[in-house]
Amino acid sequence: MKFFAGIAALLMTFALIGPASARMACDSYQHKETGELVKLVRDAVKLVRSKGEAAFKDFEKQGSRWNSGDRWVTVTDLSGKGVCNPRFTQAEGRDLLEFRDRNGKPVLNYMLREVTGEDGDEGWTFFYWPKPGKSTPEWRSLYVAYAAAPSGKEYIVSAGDYDLPMERCFVRNQVDQVADLVQSMGKEAFPLIRGRDGEYFWRDTYVFVMSPDGTELVNPAFPENEGRNMIEQNGPAKQYMPIVLKKKNVWVRYDWPKPGSDKPEPKRTYLRKVEYQGNVYIIGCGVYLSDE
């Protein structure tokens, strides 16, 4: 890439945004539309809990708050079978566990993990899916939540958006999840982070791992950098590495190209230092300011 050939001449801006606080749950969001989507799903869960399967008829009504524009509520049971999907009715009654998006992401597996994990019964997943009436998949941000109907049946209730701005809490949560993996598995966690079919690469956002000396260990967006010392290449690591090693977790700002591009753009990155069996790793993930 031209960017890496000329990185020594790059005029990089770098700013310390401020020390990061404790783990931040996505209960508050920067953007109004994100909160509106979360509220839609939580209200749909309440409807399933009160009306049971009769709520599915409400979700199917075109033009209602449950099914309007590019947002619509879907319901899947915990076996992975589609139950209610008013925009893609062909998914109803089908086993969706084997469904994978364009990048090979096993979407239903990630949805199930969000609603049955130790950290709660709702959360986010990101994948490619076409808009209604279109054939070309686009990035979709999906909020999912667990709902138990009066009948005793259990469901995943979800709704998504195609143009949702990136939230910093998405980035931080990804870093925290990968930090937990690395702290328990060390380098054995790297294949889980590296794959484009995994949870840690979506849109222009990806998780990377470095060693304290600046060597890139994992970078699914720029795999050509793995094994390179980014400090020696005069990259932003030269400025932020001493800070994260001292503070353990921090937000920083610098310029870096988006995946597939060689044009640097302003980016805000969350970095966290973790240890496994005496080895130190730096976990990072960022959001480009143009996506916020």
DRENSE-996837 format. One record per residue (C-alpha): residue number from 0; residue in three letters; x, y, z. Coordinates in steps of 0.25 Angstrom, whole numbers. Each point is the difference from the previous one (the first is absolute). Example, Ala and Ser with C-alpha at 12.3 -4.5 7.8 and 13.67 -1.06 7.14 Angstrom:
@num 0&residuo Ala&x 49&y -18&z 31
@num 1&residuo Ser&x 6&y 14&z -2
***
This chain:
@num 0&residuo Met&x 0&y 0&z 0
@num 1&residuo Lys&x 5&y 14&z -3
@num 2&residuo Phe&x -3&y 4&z 14
@num 3&residuo Phe&x 10&y -9&z 6
@num 4&residuo Ala&x 10&y 3&z -10
@num 5&residuo Gly&x -1&y 14&z 4
@num 6&residuo Ile&x -3&y -1&z 14
@num 7&residuo Ala&x 13&y 7&z 5
@num 8&residuo Ala&x -5&y 13&z -7
@num 9&residuo Leu&x -14&y -1&z 5
@num 10&residuo Leu&x -4&y 12&z 8
@num 11&residuo Met&x -7&y -7&z 11
@num 12&residuo Thr&x -9&y 8&z 10
@num 13&residuo Phe&x 0&y -7&z 14
@num 14&residuo Ala&x -8&y 5&z 13
@num 15&residuo Leu&x -2&y -7&z 13
@num 16&residuo Ile&x -15&y 0&z 2
@num 17&residuo Gly&x 0&y -3&z 15
@num 18&residuo Pro&x 2&y -12&z 9
@num 19&residuo Ala&x -11&y -11&z -2
@num 20&residuo Ser&x -9&y -3&z 12
@num 21&residuo Ala&x -6&y -14&z 4
@num 22&residuo Arg&x -7&y -9&z -10
@num 23&residuo Met&x -11&y 8&z -6
@num 24&residuo Ala&x -13&y -7&z -3
@num 25&residuo Cys&x -8&y 5&z -12
@num 26&residuo Asp&x -12&y 5&z 8
@num 27&residuo Ser&x 3&y 14&z -5
@num 28&residuo Tyr&x 4&y 4&z -14
@num 29&residuo Gln&x 5&y 12&z -8
@num 30&residuo His&x -10&y 0&z -10
@num 31&residuo Lys&x -15&y 1&z 1
@num 32&residuo Glu&x -3&y -10&z -11
@num 33&residuo Thr&x 7&y -11&z 8
@num 34&residuo Gly&x -8&y 2&z 12
@num 35&residuo Glu&x -12&y 0&z -8
@num 36&residuo Leu&x 3&y -14&z -6
@num 37&residuo Val&x 3&y -5&z 14
@num 38&residuo Lys&x -13&y 5&z 5
@num 39&residuo Leu&x -8&y -6&z -11
@num 40&residuo Val&x 6&y -14&z 3
@num 41&residuo Arg&x -2&y 1&z 15
@num 42&residuo Asp&x -15&y 4&z -3
@num 43&residuo Ala&x -1&y -11&z -9
@num 44&residuo Val&x 5&y -10&z 11
@num 45&residuo Lys&x -11&y 6&z 9
@num 46&residuo Leu&x -10&y -3&z -10
@num 47&residuo Val&x 4&y -14&z -1
@num 48&residuo Arg&x 0&y -2&z 15
@num 49&residuo Ser&x -14&y 6&z 1
@num 50&residuo Lys&x -7&y -5&z -13
@num 51&residuo Gly&x 9&y -12&z -3
@num 52&residuo Glu&x -1&y -5&z -14
@num 53&residuo Ala&x -12&y 9&z -3
@num 54&residuo Ala&x 11&y 11&z -1
@num 55&residuo Phe&x 5&y -5&z -13
@num 56&residuo Lys&x -12&y 5&z -7
@num 57&residuo Asp&x 3&y 14&z 5
@num 58&residuo Phe&x 15&y -1&z -5
@num 59&residuo Glu&x -5&y -4&z -14
@num 60&residuo Lys&x -9&y 13&z -2
@num 61&residuo Gln&x 7&y 8&z -11
@num 62&residuo Gly&x 1&y 15&z 4
@num 63&residuo Ser&x -1&y -3&z 15
@num 64&residuo Arg&x 12&y 4&z 9
@num 65&residuo Trp&x 4&y -15&z 0
@num 66&residuo Asn&x 1&y -1&z -15
@num 67&residuo Ser&x 3&y 14&z -7
@num 68&residuo Gly&x 11&y 4&z -10
@num 69&residuo Asp&x 13&y -8&z 2
@num 70&residuo Arg&x -3&y -4&z 14
@num 71&residuo Trp&x -9&y -12&z 3
@num 72&residuo Val&x -1&y -9&z 12
@num 73&residuo Thr&x 3&y -15&z -2
@num 74&residuo Val&x -1&y -12&z 9
@num 75&residuo Thr&x 8&y -13&z 1
@num 76&residuo Asp&x -1&y -11&z 10
@num 77&residuo Leu&x 11&y -5&z 8
@num 78&residuo Ser&x 2&y -12&z -10
@num 79&residuo Gly&x 3&y 9&z -11
@num 80&residuo Lys&x -13&y -1&z -7
@num 81&residuo Gly&x -6&y 13&z -7
@num 82&residuo Val&x -13&y 3&z 6
@num 83&residuo Cys&x -4&y 14&z -4
@num 84&residuo Asn&x 7&y 8&z -11
@num 85&residuo Pro&x -10&y 9&z -7
@num 86&residuo Arg&x 10&y 5&z -11
@num 87&residuo Phe&x 7&y -14&z -3
@num 88&residuo Thr&x -12&y -9&z 2
@num 89&residuo Gln&x 8&y -11&z -6
@num 90&residuo Ala&x 8&y -1&z 13
@num 91&residuo Glu&x -12&y -4&z 8
@num 92&residuo Gly&x 0&y -15&z 4
@num 93&residuo Arg&x 14&y -2&z -5
@num 94&residuo Asp&x 12&y -4&z 8
@num 95&residuo Leu&x 10&y 12&z 0
@num 96&residuo Leu&x 11&y -5&z 8
@num 97&residuo Glu&x 8&y -3&z -13
@num 98&residuo Phe&x -2&y 13&z -6
@num 99&residuo Arg&x 12&y 8&z -3
@num 100&residuo Asp&x 2&y 14&z -5
@num 101&residuo Arg&x 9&y 5&z -12
@num 102&residuo Asn&x 12&y -1&z 9
@num 103&residuo Gly&x -4&y -14&z 6
@num 104&residuo Lys&x -5&y 5&z 13
@num 105&residuo Pro&x -9&y -10&z 7
@num 106&residuo Val&x -10&y 11&z 4
@num 107&residuo Leu&x -10&y -9&z 8
@num 108&residuo Asn&x 11&y -5&z 9
@num 109&residuo Tyr&x 4&y 14&z 3
@num 110&residuo Met&x -14&y 4&z 3
@num 111&residuo Leu&x -2&y -12&z 9
@num 112&residuo Arg&x 13&y 3&z 8
@num 113&residuo Glu&x -5&y 14&z 2
@num 114&residuo Val&x -13&y -4&z 7
@num 115&residuo Thr&x 5&y -12&z 7
@num 116&residuo Gly&x 14&y 5&z 5
@num 117&residuo Glu&x 5&y 3&z 14
@num 118&residuo Asp&x 0&y 15&z -2
@num 119&residuo Gly&x -15&y 1&z -2
@num 120&residuo Asp&x -11&y -3&z -10
@num 121&residuo Glu&x 1&y 11&z -11
@num 122&residuo Gly&x 10&y 6&z -8
@num 123&residuo Trp&x 5&y 3&z -14
@num 124&residuo Thr&x 5&y -8&z -12
@num 125&residuo Phe&x 5&y 6&z -14
@num 126&residuo Phe&x -1&y -7&z -13
@num 127&residuo Tyr&x -3&y 1&z -15
@num 128&residuo Trp&x -15&y -1&z -4
@num 129&residuo Pro&x -7&y 6&z -12
@num 130&residuo Lys&x -11&y 11&z 1
@num 131&residuo Pro&x -14&y -4&z -3
@num 132&residuo Gly&x -2&y -1&z -15
@num 133&residuo Lys&x 15&y 0&z -3
@num 134&residuo Ser&x 10&y -11&z -2
@num 135&residuo Thr&x 13&y 7&z 4
@num 136&residuo Pro&x 4&y -3&z 14
@num 137&residuo Glu&x 3&y 13&z 9
@num 138&residuo Trp&x 5&y 1&z 14
@num 139&residuo Arg&x -11&y -1&z 10
@num 140&residuo Ser&x 1&y 3&z 15
@num 141&residuo Leu&x -10&y -10&z 8
@num 142&residuo Tyr&x -5&y 2&z 14
@num 143&residuo Val&x -4&y -14&z 6
@num 144&residuo Ala&x -7&y -3&z 13
@num 145&residuo Tyr&x -6&y -12&z 7
@num 146&residuo Ala&x -15&y -1&z 2
@num 147&residuo Ala&x -8&y -11&z 7
@num 148&residuo Ala&x -15&y -1&z -4
@num 149&residuo Pro&x -11&y -4&z 10
@num 150&residuo Ser&x 0&y -13&z -8
@num 151&residuo Gly&x 13&y -3&z 6
@num 152&residuo Lys&x 7&y 0&z -14
@num 153&residuo Glu&x 13&y 8&z -1
@num 154&residuo Tyr&x 4&y 10&z -11
@num 155&residuo Ile&x 10&y 9&z -6
@num 156&residuo Val&x -6&y 14&z -3
@num 157&residuo Ser&x 8&y 9&z -9
@num 158&residuo Ala&x 0&y 12&z -9
@num 159&residuo Gly&x 11&y 7&z -8
@num 160&residuo Asp&x 4&y 12&z -8
@num 161&residuo Tyr&x 9&y 1&z -12
@num 162&residuo Asp&x 5&y 14&z 2
@num 163&residuo Leu&x 2&y 0&z 15
@num 164&residuo Pro&x 12&y 9&z 4
@num 165&residuo Met&x 11&y -6&z 7
@num 166&residuo Glu&x 0&y 0&z 15
@num 167&residuo Arg&x 12&y 1&z 9
@num 168&residuo Cys&x -6&y -10&z 10
@num 169&residuo Phe&x 0&y -10&z -12
@num 170&residuo Val&x 15&y 2&z -1
@num 171&residuo Arg&x 3&y -1&z 14
@num 172&residuo Asn&x -8&y -12&z 2
@num 173&residuo Gln&x 7&y -7&z -11
@num 174&residuo Val&x 13&y 3&z 6
@num 175&residuo Asp&x -5&y -5&z 14
@num 176&residuo Gln&x -5&y -13&z -6
@num 177&residuo Val&x 14&y -3&z -7
@num 178&residuo Ala&x 7&y 4&z 12
@num 179&residuo Asp&x -7&y -11&z 8
@num 180&residuo Leu&x 3&y -10&z -11
@num 181&residuo Val&x 15&y 3&z 0
@num 182&residuo Gln&x 1&y 0&z 15
@num 183&residuo Ser&x -6&y -14&z 0
@num 184&residuo Met&x 6&y -6&z -12
@num 185&residuo Gly&x 12&y 9&z -4
@num 186&residuo Lys&x 5&y -2&z -15
@num 187&residuo Glu&x -10&y -11&z -2
@num 188&residuo Ala&x -11&y 11&z 0
@num 189&residuo Phe&x 6&y 6&z -12
@num 190&residuo Pro&x -7&y -8&z -11
@num 191&residuo Leu&x -13&y 4&z 6
@num 192&residuo Ile&x 3&y 14&z -1
@num 193&residuo Arg&x 7&y 0&z -14
@num 194&residuo Gly&x -12&y -6&z -8
@num 195&residuo Arg&x -8&y 9&z -8
@num 196&residuo Asp&x -12&y -10&z 3
@num 197&residuo Gly&x 2&y 3&z 14
@num 198&residuo Glu&x -7&y 10&z 10
@num 199&residuo Tyr&x 12&y 10&z 0
@num 200&residuo Phe&x 0&y 5&z -14
@num 201&residuo Trp&x -12&y 8&z -5
@num 202&residuo Arg&x -2&y 12&z -9
@num 203&residuo Asp&x 13&y 8&z 1
@num 204&residuo Thr&x 2&y -5&z 14
@num 205&residuo Tyr&x 10&y -11&z 5
@num 206&residuo Val&x 8&y -5&z 12
@num 207&residuo Phe&x 15&y 0&z -1
@num 208&residuo Val&x 10&y -6&z 10
@num 209&residuo Met&x 15&y 5&z 2
@num 210&residuo Ser&x 11&y -3&z 8
@num 211&residuo Pro&x 6&y 11&z 9
@num 212&residuo Asp&x 12&y 1&z -9
@num 213&residuo Gly&x -9&y 5&z -11
@num 214&residuo Thr&x -1&y -13&z -8
@num 215&residuo Glu&x -14&y -3&z -6
@num 216&residuo Leu&x -5&y -14&z 4
@num 217&residuo Val&x -14&y 0&z -6
@num 218&residuo Asn&x -6&y 10&z -10
@num 219&residuo Pro&x -12&y -6&z -8
@num 220&residuo Ala&x -1&y 13&z -8
@num 221&residuo Phe&x 15&y 2&z -4
@num 222&residuo Pro&x 5&y -14&z 1
@num 223&residuo Glu&x 13&y 4&z -7
@num 224&residuo Asn&x 4&y 8&z 13
@num 225&residuo Glu&x 0&y -13&z 8
@num 226&residuo Gly&x 14&y -2&z 5
@num 227&residuo Arg&x 4&y 14&z -3
@num 228&residuo Asn&x 5&y 10&z 10
@num 229&residuo Met&x -9&y 12&z -1
@num 230&residuo Ile&x 9&y 8&z 9
@num 231&residuo Glu&x 12&y -1&z -9
@num 232&residuo Gln&x -9&y 3&z -12
@num 233&residuo Asn&x -4&y 14&z 7
@num 234&residuo Gly&x -14&y -4&z 2
@num 235&residuo Pro&x -9&y 5&z 10
@num 236&residuo Ala&x 4&y -11&z 10
@num 237&residuo Lys&x 13&y 8&z 2
@num 238&residuo Gln&x -9&y 11&z 7
@num 239&residuo Tyr&x -10&y -9&z 7
@num 240&residuo Met&x 8&y -12&z 5
@num 241&residuo Pro&x 6&y 7&z 12
@num 242&residuo Ile&x -13&y 6&z 4
@num 243&residuo Val&x -8&y -13&z 0
@num 244&residuo Leu&x 12&y -8&z 7
@num 245&residuo Lys&x -1&y 10&z 11
@num 246&residuo Lys&x -15&y 2&z 1
@num 247&residuo Lys&x -5&y -14&z -4
@num 248&residuo Asn&x -12&y 5&z -8
@num 249&residuo Val&x -2&y 13&z -7
@num 250&residuo Trp&x -7&y 7&z -12
@num 251&residuo Val&x 10&y 6&z -10
@num 252&residuo Arg&x -3&y 7&z -14
@num 253&residuo Tyr&x 9&y -1&z -12
@num 254&residuo Asp&x -1&y -1&z -15
@num 255&residuo Trp&x -1&y -14&z -7
@num 256&residuo Pro&x -6&y -5&z -13
@num 257&residuo Lys&x -13&y -8&z 0
@num 258&residuo Pro&x 1&y -14&z -5
@num 259&residuo Gly&x 2&y -1&z -15
@num 260&residuo Ser&x 5&y 15&z -1
@num 261&residuo Asp&x 14&y 6&z 1
@num 262&residuo Lys&x -6&y 14&z 4
@num 263&residuo Pro&x 2&y 3&z 15
@num 264&residuo Glu&x -12&y 5&z 7
@num 265&residuo Pro&x -2&y 5&z 15
@num 266&residuo Lys&x -3&y -12&z 9
@num 267&residuo Arg&x -3&y -1&z 15
@num 268&residuo Thr&x 5&y -13&z 6
@num 269&residuo Tyr&x -2&y -7&z 13
@num 270&residuo Leu&x 13&y -8&z 5
@num 271&residuo Arg&x 1&y -9&z 12
@num 272&residuo Lys&x 12&y -7&z 6
@num 273&residuo Val&x -2&y -15&z 4
@num 274&residuo Glu&x 10&y -11&z 5
@num 275&residuo Tyr&x 0&y -15&z -2
@num 276&residuo Gln&x 10&y -9&z 7
@num 277&residuo Gly&x 10&y 12&z 1
@num 278&residuo Asn&x -2&y 5&z -14
@num 279&residuo Val&x -6&y 13&z -3
@num 280&residuo Tyr&x -9&y 3&z -11
@num 281&residuo Ile&x -7&y 13&z -5
@num 282&residuo Ile&x -14&y -1&z -5
@num 283&residuo Gly&x -6&y 11&z -9
@num 284&residuo Cys&x -12&y 4&z -8
@num 285&residuo Gly&x -4&y 13&z -6
@num 286&residuo Val&x -11&y 8&z -7
@num 287&residuo Tyr&x 2&y 9&z -11
@num 288&residuo Leu&x -5&y 14&z 3
@num 289&residuo Ser&x -8&y 0&z -13
@num 290&residuo Asp&x -8&y -12&z 4
@num 291&residuo Glu&x -4&y 6&z 14
***
